[in-house]
Every structure is written in structure tokens, then in C-alpha cells.
């Protein structure tokens, strides 16, 4: 019995001895199970930290600081810009509409009525700004519907001193009234808050323009920007010194002018075409989608000329905006109402009517029709680059030429664009001039 009990105890001791390593192994396994999640938690914390770092490095700040105010994401605000167009006690600030998207994106600026009698752009800004949905859009849209409030109140293109504000940018804080207004707008709004700029215009007095984009297509950034407006006509032009477009491009802001219609009236077709182009731009920039995306091919014009009358009288047109004409075709006729004599105005080359004067009394040399020659966009860009290089070489070779002196004098006058000489005359006797050769008050490529 005892022996049997001793044997049993020995057996139990043996089992206990054999089971000890198993317990240690199991304990180690349990410790592994407990410890295993710790590295995963550490990785998760690093991932969260990385994600938070990504959100922090947004290209836009959480609030937009402009004109002394903070505009929060998802907010539409009406701010005030005070350019000092009158004495302080009765000065009326210019409204500035700012739509701040809930998500990061580009900053687009719209300016209208730099010429106070150009109403179509004012309505374009209103329609576009109030269809924006800041809580769902990306980036920022800044709209200034009436830049020249002084001229707008008087129904005038110019400021009170008869200066053309769009010949004074970027302006000067110590210059004329026009210089100071231009300086205030450029440095308080444009330079620091606009990544893209569209300056809205119409034709000048008794002239009208086919809806069109005008830009310096020799500039790579401007060329790319101009391709975002859908099927609207595009016209190449460097822009005159002193224009907002030229000043903005000079500081690296891709800028175009959008021309549509004529002054002193609201033209629904011109406004609608301009708004459609701007809606298409918003979608292409990724700011806000549109239901009216303008996907038709974009006509691009590199060369254009104003065709002028060779006698005074009453102008009677036989073409309308957008018409295509062949070289030698009769576009209109100027008639002397007393002698019943007159002369035809012939197309100097095959092209399209992209701007024209309304029927009216005209003097000799009056700019009557703006003809453009359509080409492929890439071809236009290449020719624009070649011309830009040629201009640069010529300027470097003769900075003190008479032409340069004439341009300087015209620029100093402030009311007129620098003029080029009349370059040619067609076989019918109608003077043909460079698009920039436009007297004060006449709207050309550089308005």
C-alpha cells in the first residue's frame, strides 16, 4: 500500500515537474497577446499625427484677411473699399463681394465698371456672385461690381477729372487722383488676394463688341488661363501700359479682359454670354460646377485691325457682330446726306466682325469695324511668342527711339493709349490700323 502511495506521489511530482515548462510557455504566450497591440496603437497614433499634419498644411488659411475684415470659410460677405474719390465726410465706399469657400482652392477676382458707363460687367458680377455656394465651393471669389463709382454715378467712362482710370495701374500713392485710386485697388485687393483676374468691359461710346476674351497669349500662364472660358472668342493682345490687365500680369497674376456689348445699357445676350463663360471658368478652375458648361470649340484670333472711314457722313452698316466677311466685301457705307454721295467700307482681308460702331454720324478716320483673323490656338500662341521676342529685341536695340518717346508722352498724358502709326491702306482706300492705334475714348483691344 505504502509503496503504491510512494509511487503515486512520485508520479504526481513527475507530472508537476513536466507541467512547469508548459505553464511558462503559456504565460509567455499570454504576455505576447497582451503586448502585441501596443505597437499597433503607436502606429495608429503616428498615422493620426501625420493626418493632422496634412490638414494643417492647407494652401489657404482658415480665414481670409482682406480690407480689415476676416472672412470665414463658407461665408459670403459684402465689404467696403474706400479709394478716396471724394472728401471724407461724404465719401461713399465701393462694395466688394467676397465668397470664401469651405474648402481650399484658387482665388479668382472679378472687376467691373473701371469705366463707369460700362454696365454689362456690373450685371455679370451680380449674377455670378449670388449663385455661388460658399459652403460647398473650393477657394475664393472676389467681385468688385463698380470700381469707378464716381464715373458710374455720372454715367461717364472717366473719373471726374476726365482721366481714364484704366491707364493708371498699378498707380502711385503720391500721384494724381487716378493714380491714387489705381494704387489703392491694386495694393489693397489685387496684388495680395488674386491668383487669377478677369477685368470686365464693354465697347466705348457708340461701339459694341462681340463677347470675347483678350489676353497676352505669348505669356504661358495667360494662354493657359484663357483656355478655361469655353467657346467664347479669344483675341491676342499684350495690353497697353497702365491697364489693370497689364499691371496684374507684370506681377505674375494671369489676367484677361472680358469684353461684351456696348456702354450705357444692359444687353441680355452680352451679359448671358459673359456669365456662361465665367461659369465655365469656375468649373475648370475647380471652384464650383455648373450646369451650363460651355464645351464648344474656342475661336482664337491672333491678328485684328480696326477698319476706318475715309470720309465723313452717316454710317450705315451692312454687317452685324459675329459675321464672317471676305476680302473686298462691303461692310458698310458712309453717305453725305446733302450731296447724296458716299463711299463703301470694304473688308481689307477675310475675317470676322468682332467689334463695330453703331450707325451714327462719323468723321473721316473713324474706327468703324474691328476685324479678326481666326487661327488655331497653338499657332496663335507661337506667333505671339515670336512677336514678343521681336519686340524685346527691338526695344533693347533702340530704347531711345522716337517711337519710344512718343509712347512715353502718350502714357504720361494718362487719357490715351500709346498710339502706333497707320500701317497700311487697302485697295478700296479704307485706312487700316493696328488694334492699339485708338484715340482717347475709343475702345480697342487694350480697353
Buried (B, 14 or more C-beta within 10 A) or exposed (E): EEEEEEEEEEEEEEEEEEEEEEEEEEEEEEEEEEEEEEEEEEEEEEEEEEEEEEEEEEEBEEEBEBBEEEBEBBBBBEBEBBBEBEEEEEEEBBBBBBBBBBBBBBBBBBBBBBBBBBBBBBBBBBBBBEEBEBEEBBBBBBBBBBBBBBBBEBEBBBBBEEBBBBBBBBBEEEBBBBBBBBBBBBEBBBBEBBBBBBBBBBBBBBBBBBBBBBBBBBBEBBBEBBBBBBBBBBBBBBBBBBBBBBBBBEEEBBBBBBBBBBBBEEBEEBBBBBBBBBBBBBBBBEBBEBEEEBEEEBBBBBBBBBBBBBBBBBBEBEBEBEBEBEEBBBBBBBBEEEEEEBBBBBBBBBBBBBBBBEEEEBEEBBBBBBBBBBBEBEEBBBBBBEBBEEEEEEEEEEEEEEBBEBBEEBBEBBBBBBBBEEEEBBEBEBBBBBBBBBBBEBBBBBB
